[in-house]
């Protein structure tokens, strides 16, 4: 089994004081995708560049104490892609991709693991507009990645998506319809990603950023369903509500009362997603305001 975890750390130094390293040594993931490092390279060097025998690969934000993503892995990648080619969002440290391309593998010879941190729009209209720009850019990038180099590529994007897709993905859905993270436009983006064949999207070069006019364009109206991305947790647990939450506000008694949101996902291509066998959200110990999401895949690197 291939054990893959995703966790928003809300600061790696803070998470370390709450037992992150010890938990990783016990849980032994093959890869753990982390988001919101809130640190720079100098902060990690000699301290967090490797945890429990897992080597880390990162993208840091230019702004100190902000964003940043990484992947810790026990397996040597064939390639490391830092950023997805965005003139705006690569500076914010939101995307790192490890490729595990193995020509002789029985499964698809091309596999990517991605750690991605979607912007939050909760601070106001300016950041919400940035979030929409990010969604418009990322959609065709994922489309191109599926056919990178002309050969089909399996991949899984792990991360804090900052979107609750369905009403069952948050406790107070009625009161949050006009709030960032549950806006109709955000939920529609998720629906398109999961329902349609993203491989049929705009033909751009693998790893490049689409032109501005293309990035802002919606998917063609005549697309037909089929072949889209898979929400892996929902594939295994299609109706779970309270047990599915991965984030709780620090206000009030949100965690104690389980007034949460499902914001952390593993979104996979159909071939990889179909190999998922079990999923668990670790709530016995808190490292952050998010909980780790771990999924076991019947897949050999």
C-alpha positions as CSV (number, residue, x, y, z in Angstrom):
1,X,0.0,0.0,0.0
2,X,1.0,3.6,-0.7
3,X,0.2,5.8,2.3
4,X,-0.4,9.4,1.5
5,X,-1.2,12.2,4.0
6,X,-2.2,15.8,3.6
7,X,-2.0,18.3,6.4
8,X,-2.2,22.1,6.7
9,X,0.4,22.8,9.5
10,X,-0.6,26.4,10.2
11,X,3.1,26.9,10.8
12,X,5.6,24.1,10.8
13,X,7.4,25.4,13.9
14,X,4.1,25.6,15.8
15,X,3.1,22.1,14.7
16,X,6.5,20.7,15.8
17,X,5.8,21.9,19.4
18,X,2.6,19.8,19.3
19,X,4.2,16.5,18.3
20,X,4.3,16.6,14.5
21,X,7.7,14.8,14.2
22,X,6.8,12.1,16.7
23,X,3.5,11.4,15.0
24,X,5.1,11.2,11.6
25,X,7.6,8.7,13.0
26,X,4.7,6.6,14.3
27,X,2.3,6.9,11.3
28,X,5.1,6.3,8.7
29,X,3.5,7.8,5.6
30,X,5.2,7.2,2.2
31,X,4.6,10.8,1.5
32,X,3.1,13.6,3.5
33,X,2.0,16.8,1.7
34,X,2.1,19.9,3.9
35,X,0.7,23.4,3.5
36,X,1.1,26.7,5.2
37,X,4.6,26.2,6.3
38,X,4.9,29.9,7.4
39,X,8.7,29.6,7.2
40,X,11.6,30.2,4.9
41,X,14.3,27.9,3.7
42,X,16.7,29.1,6.4
43,X,14.1,28.2,9.1
44,X,13.9,24.6,7.9
45,X,17.6,23.9,7.2
46,X,19.0,21.4,9.6
47,X,15.8,21.2,11.5
48,X,12.8,20.4,9.3
49,X,14.4,19.6,5.9
50,X,14.0,16.0,6.9
51,X,11.5,14.4,9.4
52,X,11.4,10.8,10.5
53,X,13.6,9.7,7.5
54,X,11.4,11.6,5.0
55,X,13.2,14.2,2.9
56,X,11.3,17.4,2.3
57,X,10.9,19.4,-1.0
58,X,9.4,22.8,-0.7
59,X,8.1,26.0,-2.3
60,X,8.4,29.0,0.0
61,X,6.5,32.3,-0.2
62,X,8.5,35.4,-0.8
63,X,6.6,37.0,2.1
64,X,8.0,35.9,5.4
65,X,5.7,34.0,7.7
66,X,3.2,33.3,4.9
67,X,1.9,30.3,3.0
68,X,4.5,27.8,1.7
69,X,4.0,24.1,0.8
70,X,6.1,21.0,0.9
71,X,6.2,17.2,0.4
72,X,8.1,14.8,2.7
73,X,8.8,11.5,1.1
74,X,10.6,8.2,1.8
75,X,11.0,7.6,-1.9
76,X,13.4,9.5,-4.3
77,X,11.4,11.4,-6.9
78,X,12.5,11.4,-10.6
79,X,11.8,15.1,-10.8
80,X,10.8,18.0,-8.6
81,X,8.6,20.8,-10.0
82,X,8.4,24.0,-7.9
83,X,5.5,26.2,-8.8
84,X,3.1,25.8,-11.7
85,X,4.3,28.7,-13.8
86,X,2.1,31.5,-12.4
87,X,3.4,35.0,-12.5
88,X,1.2,35.8,-9.5
89,X,0.9,32.8,-7.3
90,X,4.3,31.2,-7.5
91,X,5.5,34.1,-5.4
92,X,3.0,33.0,-2.7
93,X,4.4,29.4,-2.4
94,X,1.3,27.4,-3.3
95,X,2.5,24.5,-5.4
96,X,5.1,21.8,-5.4
97,X,5.0,18.6,-7.4
98,X,7.1,15.4,-7.1
99,X,7.2,13.1,-10.1
100,X,7.8,9.3,-9.6
101,X,8.1,8.2,-13.2
102,X,9.1,4.6,-13.5
103,X,9.1,3.1,-17.0
104,X,8.9,-0.5,-15.9
105,X,6.1,0.0,-13.4
106,X,3.0,-2.2,-13.8
107,X,0.7,0.8,-13.1
108,X,0.9,4.0,-15.2
109,X,4.6,4.8,-15.7
110,X,4.0,8.5,-14.9
111,X,2.8,9.6,-11.4
112,X,2.9,12.9,-9.7
113,X,2.2,13.8,-6.1
114,X,1.2,17.5,-5.6
115,X,1.0,19.6,-2.5
116,X,-1.1,22.7,-3.1
117,X,-2.5,25.5,-0.9
118,X,-5.4,27.3,-2.4
119,X,-5.8,31.0,-1.4
120,X,-8.4,32.0,1.1
121,X,-10.8,34.8,0.3
122,X,-12.1,35.3,3.8
123,X,-10.2,38.5,4.5
124,X,-12.1,40.5,1.9
125,X,-13.0,41.1,-1.7
126,X,-9.4,41.6,-2.9
127,X,-8.3,38.2,-1.7
128,X,-11.5,36.6,-3.0
129,X,-10.7,38.0,-6.4
130,X,-7.2,36.5,-6.2
131,X,-8.7,33.2,-5.2
132,X,-10.9,33.2,-8.4
133,X,-7.8,34.0,-10.5
134,X,-6.0,31.1,-8.9
135,X,-8.9,28.7,-9.7
136,X,-9.0,30.0,-13.3
137,X,-5.3,29.3,-13.7
138,X,-5.1,26.0,-12.0
139,X,-7.9,24.3,-13.9
140,X,-6.2,24.2,-17.3
141,X,-2.8,23.5,-15.7
142,X,-4.3,20.2,-14.3
143,X,-5.8,19.5,-17.7
144,X,-2.4,19.8,-19.3
145,X,-0.7,17.7,-16.6
146,X,-2.9,14.7,-17.5
147,X,-1.3,14.5,-20.9
148,X,2.2,15.9,-20.0
149,X,4.6,15.1,-22.8
150,X,1.9,13.3,-24.8
151,X,1.8,10.3,-22.4
152,X,-1.1,10.0,-19.8
153,X,0.0,10.9,-16.3
154,X,-1.7,9.9,-13.1
155,X,-1.5,12.4,-10.3
156,X,-3.1,13.3,-7.0
157,X,-3.4,16.8,-5.7
158,X,-3.3,17.0,-1.9
159,X,-4.0,20.2,-0.1
160,X,-6.0,22.7,1.7
161,X,-8.5,23.6,-1.0
162,X,-10.3,26.2,1.1
163,X,-13.6,25.1,-0.5
164,X,-16.4,23.0,1.1
165,X,-17.9,21.4,-2.0
166,X,-21.2,20.1,-0.7
167,X,-23.7,20.9,2.1
168,X,-22.5,17.8,3.9
169,X,-19.0,19.2,3.9
170,X,-19.7,21.8,6.7
171,X,-21.8,22.1,9.7
172,X,-23.5,25.4,9.2
173,X,-24.1,25.3,5.4
174,X,-27.2,27.5,5.6
175,X,-25.4,30.4,7.2
176,X,-22.3,30.2,5.0
177,X,-23.8,30.4,1.5
178,X,-22.4,34.0,1.0
179,X,-19.1,33.3,2.7
180,X,-15.8,32.5,1.1
181,X,-15.2,28.8,1.0
182,X,-18.8,28.0,0.3
183,X,-19.7,30.5,-2.4
184,X,-21.7,29.2,-5.4
185,X,-18.9,30.0,-7.8
186,X,-16.3,28.1,-5.8
187,X,-18.5,25.1,-5.4
188,X,-19.3,25.2,-9.2
189,X,-15.5,25.2,-9.9
190,X,-15.2,22.0,-7.8
191,X,-18.2,20.4,-9.6
192,X,-16.7,21.1,-13.0
193,X,-13.3,19.7,-11.9
194,X,-14.9,16.5,-10.7
195,X,-17.6,16.1,-13.3
196,X,-15.9,16.9,-16.6
197,X,-12.9,15.5,-18.5
198,X,-10.2,18.1,-17.6
199,X,-7.9,16.5,-20.2
200,X,-10.1,18.1,-22.8
201,X,-9.4,21.6,-21.5
202,X,-7.2,24.2,-23.2
203,X,-4.2,22.7,-24.9
204,X,-1.3,24.4,-23.1
205,X,2.3,23.2,-22.6
206,X,2.9,21.0,-19.6
207,X,3.9,23.1,-16.6
208,X,3.3,26.5,-18.3
209,X,0.8,29.2,-17.4
210,X,-2.1,29.9,-19.8
211,X,-2.5,33.3,-21.4
212,X,-4.5,35.8,-19.4
213,X,-7.5,35.6,-21.7
214,X,-7.6,31.8,-21.6
215,X,-7.0,31.6,-17.9
216,X,-10.2,33.6,-17.2
217,X,-12.4,31.6,-19.7
218,X,-14.8,29.0,-18.3
219,X,-14.8,25.5,-19.6
220,X,-16.6,25.0,-23.0
221,X,-20.4,24.8,-22.6
222,X,-20.6,21.6,-24.8
223,X,-18.3,19.5,-22.6
224,X,-19.6,16.0,-21.8
225,X,-19.3,14.4,-18.4
226,X,-16.7,11.7,-17.8
227,X,-13.1,11.3,-17.0
228,X,-12.8,14.2,-14.5
229,X,-10.9,14.3,-11.3
230,X,-11.9,12.2,-8.3
231,X,-12.6,13.4,-4.8
232,X,-11.0,10.4,-3.2
233,X,-12.4,10.8,0.3
234,X,-15.9,11.1,-1.1
235,X,-15.4,8.1,-3.3
236,X,-14.8,6.0,-0.2
237,X,-17.2,7.9,2.1
238,X,-19.9,9.5,-0.1
239,X,-22.3,10.4,2.7
240,X,-20.2,11.1,5.8
241,X,-20.9,14.4,7.5
242,X,-19.4,15.4,10.9
243,X,-16.6,12.8,10.7
244,X,-15.4,14.2,7.4
245,X,-14.5,17.7,8.7
246,X,-10.8,18.6,8.6
247,X,-10.9,22.3,9.8
248,X,-12.4,24.1,12.8
249,X,-12.4,27.8,13.6
250,X,-10.4,28.8,16.7
251,X,-13.4,30.9,17.7
252,X,-15.8,29.7,20.4
253,X,-16.1,26.0,20.9
254,X,-16.0,25.0,17.2
255,X,-13.7,22.0,17.7
256,X,-15.4,20.8,20.9
257,X,-18.8,21.0,19.2
258,X,-17.5,19.7,15.9
259,X,-18.7,22.8,14.0
260,X,-16.2,22.1,11.2
261,X,-15.6,22.2,7.5
262,X,-14.1,19.7,5.1
263,X,-11.4,21.8,3.4
264,X,-8.6,19.3,3.0
265,X,-8.7,17.0,-0.1
266,X,-6.9,14.4,-2.2
267,X,-8.1,15.0,-5.7
268,X,-6.8,12.3,-8.1
269,X,-7.0,11.2,-11.7
270,X,-9.5,8.4,-12.1
271,X,-6.8,5.6,-12.5
272,X,-5.0,6.6,-9.3
273,X,-8.2,7.4,-7.4
274,X,-9.7,4.0,-8.2
275,X,-6.9,2.3,-6.2
276,X,-7.8,4.0,-2.9
277,X,-8.7,1.5,-0.3
278,X,-9.2,3.4,3.0
279,X,-9.2,6.9,4.4
280,X,-8.8,8.3,7.9
281,X,-8.9,11.7,9.4
282,X,-6.6,11.9,12.5
283,X,-8.3,13.8,15.4
284,X,-6.8,12.1,18.4
285,X,-4.0,14.7,18.4
286,X,-4.0,18.3,17.2
287,X,-1.0,19.8,15.4
288,X,-2.9,22.6,13.8
289,X,-6.4,24.0,13.2
290,X,-6.6,21.3,10.5
291,X,-6.6,17.5,10.9
292,X,-4.4,15.2,8.8
293,X,-6.2,13.3,6.0
294,X,-4.5,10.0,5.2
295,X,-5.5,7.7,2.3
296,X,-4.0,4.2,1.5
297,X,-3.7,3.4,-2.2
298,X,-3.1,0.0,-3.7
299,X,-0.2,1.3,-5.7
300,X,3.5,0.5,-5.8
301,X,6.1,3.2,-6.6
